[in-house]
Amino acid sequence: MVRDALGHADTKTTEIYTHLNNDELRRAMQKLRAKKRRPK
């Protein structure tokens, strides 16, 4: 799911971002969900 949210085709690219702590990841996911809910 994180790979898809970040738009990465390769899991190895996503591994670069695994240093994020849970709070940072939670905020990033909430921001992404908010963007998807906005009308275009």
PyMOL Python script that loads the backbone (N, CA, C, O; Angstrom):
from pymol import cmd

cmd.read_pdbstr("""\
ATOM      1  N   MET A   1       0.818  -1.190   0.000  1.00  0.00           N
ATOM      2  CA  MET A   1       0.000   0.000   0.000  1.00  0.00           C
ATOM      3  C   MET A   1       0.868   1.261   0.000  1.00  0.00           C
ATOM      4  O   MET A   1       0.577   2.208  -0.731  1.00  0.00           O
ATOM      5  N   VAL A   2       1.904   1.282   0.794  1.00  0.00           N
ATOM      6  CA  VAL A   2       2.766   2.464   0.820  1.00  0.00           C
ATOM      7  C   VAL A   2       3.408   2.663  -0.542  1.00  0.00           C
ATOM      8  O   VAL A   2       3.510   3.791  -1.023  1.00  0.00           O
ATOM      9  N   ARG A   3       3.840   1.574  -1.165  1.00  0.00           N
ATOM     10  CA  ARG A   3       4.451   1.672  -2.490  1.00  0.00           C
ATOM     11  C   ARG A   3       3.469   2.313  -3.461  1.00  0.00           C
ATOM     12  O   ARG A   3       3.841   3.202  -4.226  1.00  0.00           O
ATOM     13  N   ASP A   4       2.224   1.870  -3.433  1.00  0.00           N
ATOM     14  CA  ASP A   4       1.209   2.426  -4.325  1.00  0.00           C
ATOM     15  C   ASP A   4       0.925   3.888  -4.008  1.00  0.00           C
ATOM     16  O   ASP A   4       0.776   4.709  -4.913  1.00  0.00           O
ATOM     17  N   ALA A   5       0.850   4.209  -2.722  1.00  0.00           N
ATOM     18  CA  ALA A   5       0.558   5.587  -2.318  1.00  0.00           C
ATOM     19  C   ALA A   5       1.651   6.546  -2.776  1.00  0.00           C
ATOM     20  O   ALA A   5       1.376   7.688  -3.143  1.00  0.00           O
ATOM     21  N   LEU A   6       2.875   6.073  -2.751  1.00  0.00           N
ATOM     22  CA  LEU A   6       3.993   6.912  -3.175  1.00  0.00           C
ATOM     23  C   LEU A   6       4.190   6.899  -4.684  1.00  0.00           C
ATOM     24  O   LEU A   6       4.957   7.698  -5.222  1.00  0.00           O
ATOM     25  N   GLY A   7       3.503   6.000  -5.361  1.00  0.00           N
ATOM     26  CA  GLY A   7       3.578   5.941  -6.810  1.00  0.00           C
ATOM     27  C   GLY A   7       4.821   5.249  -7.338  1.00  0.00           C
ATOM     28  O   GLY A   7       5.238   5.496  -8.470  1.00  0.00           O
ATOM     29  N   HIS A   8       5.414   4.388  -6.528  1.00  0.00           N
ATOM     30  CA  HIS A   8       6.624   3.694  -6.950  1.00  0.00           C
ATOM     31  C   HIS A   8       6.291   2.397  -7.676  1.00  0.00           C
ATOM     32  O   HIS A   8       5.417   1.643  -7.250  1.00  0.00           O
ATOM     33  N   ALA A   9       6.983   2.149  -8.757  1.00  0.00           N
ATOM     34  CA  ALA A   9       6.807   0.910  -9.488  1.00  0.00           C
ATOM     35  C   ALA A   9       7.610  -0.224  -8.841  1.00  0.00           C
ATOM     36  O   ALA A   9       7.258  -1.397  -8.967  1.00  0.00           O
ATOM     37  N   ASP A  10       8.677   0.136  -8.158  1.00  0.00           N
ATOM     38  CA  ASP A  10       9.583  -0.856  -7.580  1.00  0.00           C
ATOM     39  C   ASP A  10       9.620  -0.713  -6.060  1.00  0.00           C
ATOM     40  O   ASP A  10       9.765   0.392  -5.538  1.00  0.00           O
ATOM     41  N   THR A  11       9.489  -1.821  -5.365  1.00  0.00           N
ATOM     42  CA  THR A  11       9.519  -1.824  -3.901  1.00  0.00           C
ATOM     43  C   THR A  11      10.849  -1.306  -3.372  1.00  0.00           C
ATOM     44  O   THR A  11      10.889  -0.704  -2.299  1.00  0.00           O
ATOM     45  N   LYS A  12      11.929  -1.528  -4.096  1.00  0.00           N
ATOM     46  CA  LYS A  12      13.245  -1.056  -3.648  1.00  0.00           C
ATOM     47  C   LYS A  12      13.275   0.466  -3.518  1.00  0.00           C
ATOM     48  O   LYS A  12      13.949   1.003  -2.639  1.00  0.00           O
ATOM     49  N   THR A  13      12.554   1.148  -4.379  1.00  0.00           N
ATOM     50  CA  THR A  13      12.475   2.598  -4.269  1.00  0.00           C
ATOM     51  C   THR A  13      11.780   2.993  -2.975  1.00  0.00           C
ATOM     52  O   THR A  13      12.193   3.937  -2.302  1.00  0.00           O
ATOM     53  N   THR A  14      10.732   2.274  -2.636  1.00  0.00           N
ATOM     54  CA  THR A  14       9.969   2.557  -1.421  1.00  0.00           C
ATOM     55  C   THR A  14      10.805   2.318  -0.172  1.00  0.00           C
ATOM     56  O   THR A  14      10.609   2.996   0.837  1.00  0.00           O
ATOM     57  N   GLU A  15      11.723   1.380  -0.220  1.00  0.00           N
ATOM     58  CA  GLU A  15      12.559   1.071   0.938  1.00  0.00           C
ATOM     59  C   GLU A  15      13.347   2.292   1.415  1.00  0.00           C
ATOM     60  O   GLU A  15      13.700   2.383   2.591  1.00  0.00           O
ATOM     61  N   ILE A  16      13.617   3.211   0.523  1.00  0.00           N
ATOM     62  CA  ILE A  16      14.331   4.436   0.890  1.00  0.00           C
ATOM     63  C   ILE A  16      13.547   5.196   1.953  1.00  0.00           C
ATOM     64  O   ILE A  16      14.136   5.872   2.797  1.00  0.00           O
ATOM     65  N   TYR A  17      12.229   5.089   1.915  1.00  0.00           N
ATOM     66  CA  TYR A  17      11.367   5.868   2.800  1.00  0.00           C
ATOM     67  C   TYR A  17      11.009   5.138   4.100  1.00  0.00           C
ATOM     68  O   TYR A  17      10.228   5.660   4.896  1.00  0.00           O
ATOM     69  N   THR A  18      11.551   3.969   4.327  1.00  0.00           N
ATOM     70  CA  THR A  18      11.165   3.196   5.511  1.00  0.00           C
ATOM     71  C   THR A  18      11.719   3.771   6.793  1.00  0.00           C
ATOM     72  O   THR A  18      11.386   3.277   7.870  1.00  0.00           O
ATOM     73  N   HIS A  19      12.546   4.787   6.724  1.00  0.00           N
ATOM     74  CA  HIS A  19      13.079   5.416   7.926  1.00  0.00           C
ATOM     75  C   HIS A  19      12.057   6.318   8.608  1.00  0.00           C
ATOM     76  O   HIS A  19      12.305   6.805   9.711  1.00  0.00           O
ATOM     77  N   LEU A  20      10.916   6.548   7.969  1.00  0.00           N
ATOM     78  CA  LEU A  20       9.877   7.389   8.558  1.00  0.00           C
ATOM     79  C   LEU A  20       9.324   6.754   9.826  1.00  0.00           C
ATOM     80  O   LEU A  20       9.160   5.536   9.896  1.00  0.00           O
ATOM     81  N   ASN A  21       9.039   7.573  10.818  1.00  0.00           N
ATOM     82  CA  ASN A  21       8.414   7.016  12.008  1.00  0.00           C
ATOM     83  C   ASN A  21       6.902   6.925  11.782  1.00  0.00           C
ATOM     84  O   ASN A  21       6.387   7.449  10.794  1.00  0.00           O
ATOM     85  N   ASN A  22       6.209   6.274  12.680  1.00  0.00           N
ATOM     86  CA  ASN A  22       4.779   6.031  12.501  1.00  0.00           C
ATOM     87  C   ASN A  22       3.971   7.316  12.388  1.00  0.00           C
ATOM     88  O   ASN A  22       3.038   7.384  11.587  1.00  0.00           O
ATOM     89  N   ASP A  23       4.309   8.332  13.171  1.00  0.00           N
ATOM     90  CA  ASP A  23       3.560   9.587  13.104  1.00  0.00           C
ATOM     91  C   ASP A  23       3.720  10.262  11.744  1.00  0.00           C
ATOM     92  O   ASP A  23       2.749  10.774  11.187  1.00  0.00           O
ATOM     93  N   GLU A  24       4.935  10.264  11.211  1.00  0.00           N
ATOM     94  CA  GLU A  24       5.175  10.868   9.904  1.00  0.00           C
ATOM     95  C   GLU A  24       4.418  10.109   8.815  1.00  0.00           C
ATOM     96  O   GLU A  24       3.825  10.718   7.924  1.00  0.00           O
ATOM     97  N   LEU A  25       4.442   8.798   8.890  1.00  0.00           N
ATOM     98  CA  LEU A  25       3.746   7.978   7.911  1.00  0.00           C
ATOM     99  C   LEU A  25       2.242   8.190   8.009  1.00  0.00           C
ATOM    100  O   LEU A  25       1.562   8.295   6.988  1.00  0.00           O
ATOM    101  N   ARG A  26       1.724   8.254   9.213  1.00  0.00           N
ATOM    102  CA  ARG A  26       0.294   8.474   9.413  1.00  0.00           C
ATOM    103  C   ARG A  26      -0.140   9.814   8.805  1.00  0.00           C
ATOM    104  O   ARG A  26      -1.164   9.886   8.125  1.00  0.00           O
ATOM    105  N   ARG A  27       0.630  10.859   9.048  1.00  0.00           N
ATOM    106  CA  ARG A  27       0.297  12.175   8.490  1.00  0.00           C
ATOM    107  C   ARG A  27       0.342  12.159   6.959  1.00  0.00           C
ATOM    108  O   ARG A  27      -0.511  12.758   6.304  1.00  0.00           O
ATOM    109  N   ALA A  28       1.321  11.487   6.404  1.00  0.00           N
ATOM    110  CA  ALA A  28       1.442  11.405   4.943  1.00  0.00           C
ATOM    111  C   ALA A  28       0.245  10.672   4.339  1.00  0.00           C
ATOM    112  O   ALA A  28      -0.278  11.086   3.305  1.00  0.00           O
ATOM    113  N   MET A  29      -0.184   9.596   4.973  1.00  0.00           N
ATOM    114  CA  MET A  29      -1.320   8.832   4.467  1.00  0.00           C
ATOM    115  C   MET A  29      -2.616   9.637   4.596  1.00  0.00           C
ATOM    116  O   MET A  29      -3.463   9.585   3.704  1.00  0.00           O
ATOM    117  N   GLN A  30      -2.780  10.375   5.689  1.00  0.00           N
ATOM    118  CA  GLN A  30      -3.969  11.209   5.864  1.00  0.00           C
ATOM    119  C   GLN A  30      -4.016  12.305   4.800  1.00  0.00           C
ATOM    120  O   GLN A  30      -5.081  12.622   4.269  1.00  0.00           O
ATOM    121  N   LYS A  31      -2.866  12.870   4.500  1.00  0.00           N
ATOM    122  CA  LYS A  31      -2.787  13.908   3.473  1.00  0.00           C
ATOM    123  C   LYS A  31      -3.166  13.337   2.107  1.00  0.00           C
ATOM    124  O   LYS A  31      -3.889  13.975   1.342  1.00  0.00           O
ATOM    125  N   LEU A  32      -2.685  12.156   1.810  1.00  0.00           N
ATOM    126  CA  LEU A  32      -3.005  11.509   0.540  1.00  0.00           C
ATOM    127  C   LEU A  32      -4.502  11.227   0.441  1.00  0.00           C
ATOM    128  O   LEU A  32      -5.114  11.478  -0.597  1.00  0.00           O
ATOM    129  N   ARG A  33      -5.086  10.714   1.503  1.00  0.00           N
ATOM    130  CA  ARG A  33      -6.529  10.422   1.500  1.00  0.00           C
ATOM    131  C   ARG A  33      -7.332  11.701   1.301  1.00  0.00           C
ATOM    132  O   ARG A  33      -8.330  11.701   0.580  1.00  0.00           O
ATOM    133  N   ALA A  34      -6.906  12.781   1.931  1.00  0.00           N
ATOM    134  CA  ALA A  34      -7.619  14.056   1.785  1.00  0.00           C
ATOM    135  C   ALA A  34      -7.566  14.533   0.339  1.00  0.00           C
ATOM    136  O   ALA A  34      -8.553  15.058  -0.175  1.00  0.00           O
ATOM    137  N   LYS A  35      -6.443  14.360  -0.313  1.00  0.00           N
ATOM    138  CA  LYS A  35      -6.304  14.765  -1.711  1.00  0.00           C
ATOM    139  C   LYS A  35      -7.238  13.953  -2.602  1.00  0.00           C
ATOM    140  O   LYS A  35      -7.826  14.492  -3.540  1.00  0.00           O
ATOM    141  N   LYS A  36      -7.377  12.657  -2.315  1.00  0.00           N
ATOM    142  CA  LYS A  36      -8.235  11.803  -3.135  1.00  0.00           C
ATOM    143  C   LYS A  36      -9.709  12.158  -2.968  1.00  0.00           C
ATOM    144  O   LYS A  36     -10.505  11.926  -3.879  1.00  0.00           O
ATOM    145  N   ARG A  37     -10.086  12.718  -1.817  1.00  0.00           N
ATOM    146  CA  ARG A  37     -11.486  13.052  -1.567  1.00  0.00           C
ATOM    147  C   ARG A  37     -11.892  14.384  -2.181  1.00  0.00           C
ATOM    148  O   ARG A  37     -13.080  14.634  -2.382  1.00  0.00           O
ATOM    149  N   ARG A  38     -10.922  15.242  -2.480  1.00  0.00           N
ATOM    150  CA  ARG A  38     -11.233  16.556  -3.035  1.00  0.00           C
ATOM    151  C   ARG A  38     -11.816  16.414  -4.434  1.00  0.00           C
ATOM    152  O   ARG A  38     -11.319  15.633  -5.246  1.00  0.00           O
ATOM    153  N   PRO A  39     -12.871  17.174  -4.711  1.00  0.00           N
ATOM    154  CA  PRO A  39     -13.405  17.157  -6.091  1.00  0.00           C
ATOM    155  C   PRO A  39     -12.410  17.809  -7.040  1.00  0.00           C
ATOM    156  O   PRO A  39     -11.688  18.733  -6.667  1.00  0.00           O
ATOM    157  N   LYS A  40     -12.385  17.326  -8.242  1.00  0.00           N
ATOM    158  CA  LYS A  40     -11.444  17.843  -9.240  1.00  0.00           C
ATOM    159  C   LYS A  40     -12.053  18.943 -10.060  1.00  0.00           C
ATOM    160  O   LYS A  40     -11.396  19.490 -10.946  1.00  0.00           O
TER     161      LYS A  40
END
""", "prot")
cmd.dss("prot")
cmd.show_as("cartoon", "prot")
cmd.util.cbc("prot")
cmd.orient("prot")
